[in-house]
Amino acid sequence: MAVLKIKLLSPNATLPKYQTSSASGFDLCASESLTIKSGEYALVPTGLSFSFSNKYEIQVRPRSGLALKHGISVLNAPGTVDADYRGEIKVLLINHGKENFAINIGDRIAQAVLCLVERAKIEIAETLDDTERGSGGFGSTGR
């Protein structure tokens, strides 16, 4: 099992937790209150900093309930937290809803998933393998 060390940077920080025994993501909560106006976005602090093995990354993803009920999403989903980052985790939220959205201290604003990472050896190639798809891009495989 991987170890995630967490430093609390704010007295308003909420220790993340998995909501069920089979949940793949743990919740990130706001450490400050703010309002995101309709059509706008904001960087929401969590008051947390992480340390974990460089075999992993953390992906920050939207919470489906906030998206469904309020049109709130993570703007750069999934956001990436690299293993060597030690600053505060902040979540870039966007309000696609029709109404302003108030965030209070302790509100669950996103979920985070610890994911294995395999780094690639990058090589220059004169040619690439042929495939059935070839260079067909956007919409080339059907609807």
N, C-alpha and C positions, 0 to 999 in steps of 0.2 A: 504494500500500500504506500502511495506517495505521501509525503509530509508537506503540508502547507503551513508555513510560519506566518503569523499575522501580527503586525504592530498596530496598536490603536493610537492614532494621531490626534484624536479629538475626544473630549468627554462625551460627545454626542454620537460617537461611532457605535454601530451595532455589529456584534460578532456574527459573521455569516453562518448559516446552517442549512443543511439539506432538509426539506420539508417532509420527505418520506424516505423510507429505507431504500427505495430503488431509484430515487431521483438522481439524474446525472448532473444537474446543476444545483449550485447553492445560491441563495438570494443575496444580493447587494442592496443595502439600504442607504437612504440619504442621511447625511450628518448635518445638513442645513435645510431650512425651509425656504422655498422660493416658488414662484409661479411662472409657468411657461405659457406665453400667450399663444393663441391659435395661429398656426403657420410659422411659429418661431422655434428655435432650439436653444438649449442651455447645457452647460457643463455642470453636472451635479456631483458635488464631493461626497465621498463615502467615509472619510476620516480613517481609512485603512491603507496600509502598505503591506506588500506580500514578499515572501522569499520562498523559492521552491527550486527544485533541481532543473538544470538546463536541458534535461530530457523532455521538458514539458513547456507548454504555453498555457495561458488562461484566455479563453474566448468569452467576451462579454456579449450577451445576447438579450434581445427583448423578452419581456414577460408577456405571454400570450393574452392574459386577462387584461392588462393595460392596453394592449393593442386593440383587442375586441371592443372593450367597453369605452375607451377614451381616445383611441387613435394615437397612443403614445408608443414610440419605438426608439430603438437605439439607431442613431443616424448613420454610424459607420459599421453597422452590424455585419459580421461579428467584429467587435473591437478586439484587438490583440494586446495582451500584456506579456511582454517578453520576460524570460527568466532573469535577466540582468537589470530590470527596472526596479528601483527601490522607492520611487516617489509615490505620492498619494494616488490611489485609484479613483478616477473620476469617470462618470458615465455621461456620454454625449447623447442627450435625449432630444427628440423632436416631437412636436405636437401637431399631428395631422388632423386632429379633431376640430370641431367647429367652435368649441368653447375653451377658455383659458383653463389650464390644469394646475391646481395647487399641489405642491409636494411638501409634506411635513417631515420633520425629523423622525427617523425610524421607518418611514414608508419604504416598502420593497419596490425598487425602481428597475432592477434588471436581474438577470441570472448569469452566473459565471460557471464555466466548465473547464476543468483541468484536462488538457489533451496532450497525448504523446506527440512529439515532433521528431521527424526524421529530416536531417539536413541533407541537401543534395550536393554532390560534387558537380560543379558547373564546368562544362566543357564546350568549346567551340566545335561545330561540325560543318563540314562542307555540304553534306546531304543528310536527310532524315529518312527514317523508314517510311515506306508507302503504306497507306491504310485505305480501307474502303471509303471512308469519309473524305480523306484528303484535306484540302484547304477550305472546304465548305464551312461557312460560319453561320452567323445569326439566321436562324430559321431554315437552314439547309437540310435538316433531317425531318421536316414535316411541320405541322402546325405548331 
